[in-house]
Each structure stands twice: as C-alpha cells, then as structure tokens.
Amino acid sequence: MVLAELLNPSPEQVAELRQLFKDKLEKDAAKVPAGGFHEHDTKWVFETDMWLKKFLENNDAVMKDSLKQLWETMEWRKTSGINDIREDNIRMEYINDGLMFPRGRDVDGKTVFIFKSKLYVRGSRNLDDLKKCFLYWIERIIREANDDLVTIVFDLTDAGLSNVDMDYTKYIINTLKNYYPCSVNYILIYDLPWILNATFQIIKKLLPAKAVDRLRNINSKNISEYIDEDNMLKCWGGKDDYVFKFIPESQQTKLEPLELQLTQPSNGVANGFLSKKVHFANLSPPETPMNESATNSFPEHNDGEMLRINPPNIIIFSKSGNDLVGTVEITNVDSKPVTYKVKTTAPEKFRVRPSTGVLLPSATVTINVVLQHGQQVNIINREKFLVMCMGLTSDMSSNPQDLVELWKNTSTRSANLEQHRLKCALPVNFDESGLEPMFAGAGASIGADMVGGGAAGGPNGAGAAGNNQIYYSLSVIMSRMDHLALLAKRNQKLQWLTCALFLLLSLAIVYILKVEIKNNASQYCTSAELN
C-alpha cells in the first residue's frame, strides 16, 4: 500500500474492513457477547465510515490489526455497558466536583476537556465510579462534537504527588489508546510542577507513539499557541471567567451517529467551527514528497546516532530575495550510508528541497524550507518539521524511485528510524510589515526592515551573511538554554536537599549544645553544693 492510502484510508479500504468485520461476525457468532453487539455500535460500523477510518489510520491501514482493534472495541463497549452510561447511573457528586469537564475550543476548533488535578486526592474517591465519570464525559463530548477530535488539558496548577493517581492515569491512557483511536487532537500538560517531572516521564512512556506526538508541556507563556484568549480560562491568563456548573445533556445531542452525521453541513463545518483534522497524517496531499509528519515538544535527539542537525531543534526563517527561507544542515555521523526524509505539519504551506535523499558517511546536505507565496508570515511559529533517517544496507537501492517506495512502506513507528523534531521561528524583532503584502498576494516587493539590515544587494546587503550567522547563533543559544533549564531544575532539587540536611544538622547541633549546657550546669551546681 502507498503511504497516502495508509494515512488517509480510501473508500475501498473502509469497505474491506467492514466486510472483514461482517465475515468475522458470521464466523465467530458464538464469541459475540450475549445479546450481540449494541445496536448503536453496529450502526457505526455498517452505516458510517468515520469510525472505521479511525481504526485504519491508527493501524496504518493494516487490515488484520484494524479488524482486531475494532472487534476488541466492540466487545469492550458491550461488556462495559458504554452505551448505557447516563447521568442517572453515575456518581453525580463526582461530576459536580468539577474535577473534569469540557469547556471551549482549541485553536483548531476542537473541544477542550479539562482535568483539574488539584481537586483530586488519591484514595479519596471510588476508582470504579471515577472511571465511569470519565467514560460519561468522553462519550458525551464525542456525541456533541460528531466524533470530532478532543484536546485534553491536564491542569497541574498547585498539584503535588498526592494529586496523581497512577492507576487512574493508566486507565485513562489505555482506554483512549485501545478503544478511542485517533480521537485526540492534543494532550496538554499545563504548569507541570518540578516534583512531578519523574511521574510525567513515566506517563509519557505509557502513551503510544502517535499520542506522544500530540503531547505538549505548556505554561502561561505558550498556552496561546493551542487555546486562544477568548477560550482560555482566566486562571490560565485568558478572558473566560467560567466557573464549572453541570448542565444536563440535551436530547438533541443524543441523536444516533448516522442521524447526527446527516444533520451536519456537508462542507465540514460543525458546531460553528471548521472540522479540520490536525492529525499529521491527514494534513498531506497524496502526491506531496512530505506526506507524513509528527511533532513533539520533547525532542528525541540533538545529536543522534545517525544524523547531526545544525542548528538543533529549530529552523529560523530569514529573507532571501523575494522569499522567506529557513535552512538546516544534516550530517551523516554514522559509518554507513543513511537515507533521510523531511516532513512537516503543513505541506501545503512550505516548499522543501531536497526532502529526501542519501548521505554517505560524513556527508552533509543543506535543506531549504521556503514559505509558499500566499501564506501568512505569522503561521510560521505554529508549524513543525520532522527529519527522519534510517541506515541503508547493501541490499537496498539508492535509486530515487526506490527510495520513494522505501519510505512509502516504512512506518513512522519502525524501530529502524531515528527522528529529529524541529520547531519553526522568526528572528527576534522580525518586522513583517514589508513581507505581508507579498504573501497576501498583492504583488508588492518585500520590505527591507529585517533584523540588522535589508536585502542582499541593497544598502545593508553586506550584513546579510552576518544576519544568518546571528540567526544560527541564536538557535544554538536557545538549544543551550533548554539544557541549562534542565540543569537548573536538577540544581534546585539539590539545593532543597542541602537545605533540609543543613536544617537537620543545625537542629542536631542545637540539641547537643543544649544537653551539654544542661549537663555542665548540673555539674557546676553539684560542685558548688559540695564546696
């Protein structure tokens, strides 16, 4: 199968999965739970395509794996009574506590589902009832959003170790991973306390690769990249002064999926927002050379085992003629040839040359990323790039056509891949006043008000090379700052430990001195009496 099919299942693939499920249903009728699968779920399988596409996407269109997950999900929904969970059979006091609730939309128009971690104390609530409350909310959100994606925010403000329950967290992760495939837009971790860093790393390892690609560690400074000010709670620095109050689900939102699907506008607009999928897989047209992508705010490598990226972790764009261009150098630091591929979250916005190729040992290639005309400059900071590579064995061809086929048939989850994730940025104090007309399609020339000077050949053209060096140096500094921030956190832990030990030592010394003084005073009094 070609990669485009893997990432955007075709009607033929959906039909094939549906037929396989039907065949298995007839063949393994005895294995179906008593009473058969729920009518609601069988409608999703036989009368709509949306659900089946998610299983195919999640399993890279491998039919055997897609069918297995679909069947297990149907069994789980039936045996767990998912379709029977209602407001009259869950612990409403848990709901009314406001521990979890949906509110507002993210920048992509997806429902935001919020967990207020400080409101939960481990062991204070019945875990089974909590699980049921989570299922109630996730099912309700999916119904109201017509099976669109959900952004989950774990608000860890003022949270400590007692507010984290690994059993409950594992349940949430495994439920989403196994039974709600390709349903998460972002997982946002807000205001992570340093004391929970180790716990967070454990949780991160529990997530599947595709979910890790959607994971973001955020704070008040960068939350606006994911939730705009109007949809942001006041406690996060936004304008929404919402205080949670439970509102019963309306009858309108309880329509069957097929009926609800038919009532939605056919142009993809639902609930007042564009139903734009932001799965990296769905962002790429079939023929683009960069038709896969992934992002992660936790870079896997700086200097990898096979590739060295320069500058690391970031692509800084600068003016080059009438274009806005970012460059990054990749070097093969392995002892064998490697093939590389560059992908992005927005293939329609950028032109990348070269996007694929082969590097011999110690060889270097410069990747040029050009913002397409007609695109707004301010979108750059939101986009990400992924540089992937894998070793070439002696039996692999380096012919360009063969490389295309090789990458088409290589899963992003392959253990043979090395991945480097790069953020995009504009230079500090970047002035887009001259760029905006050109990128808006007005045909005007790009202004010369860049950092430190104008276009090459202009009055300040001699400074262009210097500017590029400044941008490179800035990216290196930013990377080093990330490393220093990590060291600072470690030092902070050591300082707290040192303070605690010093306090204990001081108390011990005071106690010893007090005992000595008392003993000396007692001996003095005894001696005086004897005299």
ROVO-294898 format. One record per residue (C-alpha): residue in one letter; x, y, z. Coordinates in steps of 0.25 Angstrom, whole numbers, plus 5000, padded with zeros to 4 digits. Each point is the difference from the previous one (the first is absolute). Example, Ala and Ser with C-alpha at 12.3 -4.5 7.8 and 13.67 -1.06 7.14 Angstrom:
<pts>
A504949825031
S500650144998
</pts>
This chain:
<pts>
M500050005000
V500550144997
L500250105012
A498950094995
E499049885002
L500549975014
L499850145005
N498750034993
P499249864999
S499349994986
P498549964999
E500549874995
Q500849975012
V498950045009
A499049914993
E501149895001
L500150025015
R498450005001
Q499949874992
L501149935009
F499250045012
K498849954994
D500649874997
K500649985014
L498750035006
E499449894992
K501149905002
D500250035015
A498650035004
A500249915012
K501150095005
V499150125000
P499550055014
A498649965004
G499050074993
G500950054989
F500750134998
H499350125003
E499150064989
H500650145001
D501449944998
T499649914988
K499450124993
W501450075002
V500649884993
F499049974989
E499450144997
T501150105001
D501550014996
M500550095011
W500349905010
L500649894991
K501050114995
K500550035014
F500349855002
L500749994986
E500850135003
N500449955013
N500649874995
D500650064987
A498949934992
V500549865004
M498749934999
K500349895010
D500450095011
S498850104996
L499049885001
K500649955013
Q499950145007
L498650024994
W499549875005
E500650025014
T499450145001
M498649944997
E500249905010
W500450105011
R498950094997
K499049895001
T500649945013
S500250135006
G498650064997
I500650124994
N498750044993
D499249995013
I500950105008
R499050115003
E499950125010
D499049915008
N501049895002
I501350075003
R500650075013
M499450144998
E500850055012
Y501349974993
I499550074987
N499550125008
D501450015007
G500550064987
L501249905000
M499849984985
F499250084990
P499950054985
R500250154997
G500250084988
R500949964988
D501450004996
V500650084988
D499649894991
G498550005004
K500149875008
T499349985014
V500950025012
F499949905011
I500650055013
F500549925012
K500250095013
S501049915007
K500150085013
L498549965002
Y500449855001
V500649945012
R500549854997
G499149905008
S498950105003
R499149954990
N499549874995
L500849974988
D499049924992
D499050125001
L501150094996
K500249924988
K498550004996
C500050155002
F501250014990
L499249914990
Y498850085001
W500750134997
I500849944988
E498849944994
R499250135002
I501150084993
I500149914989
R498550004997
E499950155001
A501250024991
N499549904990
D501249915003
D501050114997
L501350015007
V500250045015
T501150085007
I500349955014
V500650105010
F500649955013
D500050125009
L501149975010
T500050145007
D500349995015
A500049844998
G500949915008
L500349855001
S498749985008
N499250054988
V500649904990
D499449864999
M500849914991
D498949905000
Y498950104995
T501050064990
K500449874994
Y498549974999
I499750134992
I501249974991
N499749864997
T498650034997
L500350114990
K501149924994
N499249874998
Y498650044998
Y500050144995
P501050004989
C500450134993
S499150085009
V501050095007
N500450144994
Y501050045011
I500349955014
L500450135007
I500849995013
Y499850145007
D500950055011
L500749875003
P500750025014
W501449955000
I499749905011
L499149934990
N501049994989
A500449865002
T498549965001
F499850074987
Q501149924993
I499449875004
I498750044995
K500650054987
K500649864998
L498649945001
L499550074988
P500049954986
A501050074990
K498850074994
A499550065013
V501450045004
D500150084987
R498850085005
L500550025014
R500450145004
N500650055013
I499450145001
N499950125010
S499450145000
K501050054990
N499749914989
I498649955002
S499550104990
E500649914989
Y499049905003
I498850075006
D499750154996
E499750115011
D498549994998
N499949855003
M501150005011
L499650005014
K500350125009
C500949915009
W500949984987
G500050144997
G498850014990
K498750075000
D499149895003
D499550015015
Y499249874999
V499749935013
F499649864998
K498549975002
F499549874995
I499050014988
P499249874997
E500249954986
S498950054990
Q499249904992
Q500550064987
T501449955003
K499549855002
L499749984986
E500549884994
P501450024992
L499449984986
E498850095003
L501050115006
Q500949984988
L498950034991
T499650135007
Q501450064999
P500450094989
S500749924989
N501150104998
G500649955013
V499550125009
A499549955013
N499650075013
G500550134994
F501449964998
L500749944988
S500149855002
K501550004996
K500749885004
V501450035005
H500649865000
F501350014993
A499649884992
N498850084994
L500750134997
S500749954988
P499549994986
P500249864993
E501250054991
T500850085009
P501449965003
M499750035015
N498849935002
E500249955014
S500450085012
A500050005015
T500350105011
N500550005014
S500450105010
F501049915006
P501149984989
E500549865000
H501450034995
N500950124999
D501249924994
G499449864996
E500749874997
M499950024985
L499750154998
R500550135006
I499150124998
N500550144999
P499450095006
P499449905009
N498550005004
I499650124992
I499950064985
I500150155000
F499550074988
S500650124994
K499950094987
S500649954987
G499650084988
N498550004999
D499949875009
L500049975014
V500949885002
G500549915011
T501249914999
V500549895008
E501249914998
I500049855002
T501349925001
N500249855000
V500849965012
D499849854998
S501049914994
K499049954989
P499150084990
V498750055005
T498750044993
Y499350125005
K498650064999
V499450145004
K498650015004
T499150115005
T498750035007
A499650094988
P500549954987
E499150104992
K500750125007
F501449964997
R501049964989
V501149915004
R501249974992
P500549895001
S499049935008
T500649864998
G501449954997
V501249915004
L501250055008
L501349935000
P500849995013
S500550145004
A499250074989
T499150125002
V498850064993
T499350135002
I498549995000
N499350134995
V498650025005
V499250124993
L498750065004
Q499149994988
H499450134994
G498650035005
Q500349955015
Q500050095012
V501350025006
N499449995014
I499749854998
I501549965000
N500149995016
R498949905000
E500649904990
K501049895003
F500949914992
L500449865001
V501449944995
M500049854999
C501149914996
M500449854999
G501249934996
L500249944986
T500449865000
S500849944988
D498749934994
M499350145000
S500050084987
S500350155001
N499250034987
P499150125002
Q498849924996
D500349885009
L500250105012
V498650054998
E499549865000
L500849975013
W499550125007
K498649974996
N500149865006
T500750045013
S499150035012
T500350125009
R500049905011
S501149924994
A501249975010
N501050034989
L499650144999
E500750125007
Q499250125001
H500350155003
R498950105002
L500250144997
K499250135004
C499950124990
A500350145004
L500250144995
P501250095004
V499850085013
N499450144997
F499649954986
D499350104992
E498949944991
S499550144995
G500749984987
L499749864998
E498550005003
P499550064987
M500949904991
F499549885008
A498650054999
G500149994985
A500050154998
G501349994992
A500750105007
S501549995003
I500549955013
G500550115009
A501450025005
D499750015015
M500649875005
V500949995012
G501350074998
G499750044985
G499449994987
A500049904988
A501349964994
G500550104990
G499350115007
P500650115009
N500249905011
G500249874991
A501449985006
G499349975013
A499249884995
A501149905002
G500250055014
N498549995003
N500049864996
Q501149975010
I499250085011
Y498849914997
Y500849885001
S500750045013
L498650045005
S499549864998
V501249935006
I499850095012
M498549965001
S500449865000
R501150025011
M498950085008
D499149875000
H501249925005
L500350115011
A498650005004
L500049855002
L501350015008
A499450125008
K498849915004
R501049895005
N500850105008
Q498750055006
K499849865005
L501449995006
Q499850145007
W498749955007
L500749875004
T501250085005
C499150105008
A499349885006
L501349945004
F500550135006
L498750025008
L500149865006
L501550025003
S499750145006
L498949945009
A500949885004
I501150105004
V499150095008
Y499449875007
I501549965003
L500450135005
K498750015009
V500349875006
E501550035002
I499650145007
K499049935009
N501049895004
N501050115003
A499150085008
S499649875008
Q501449975003
Y500350145004
C498950005010
T500449875005
S501450055002
A499550135007
E499249925010
L501249915003
N500850125003
</pts>
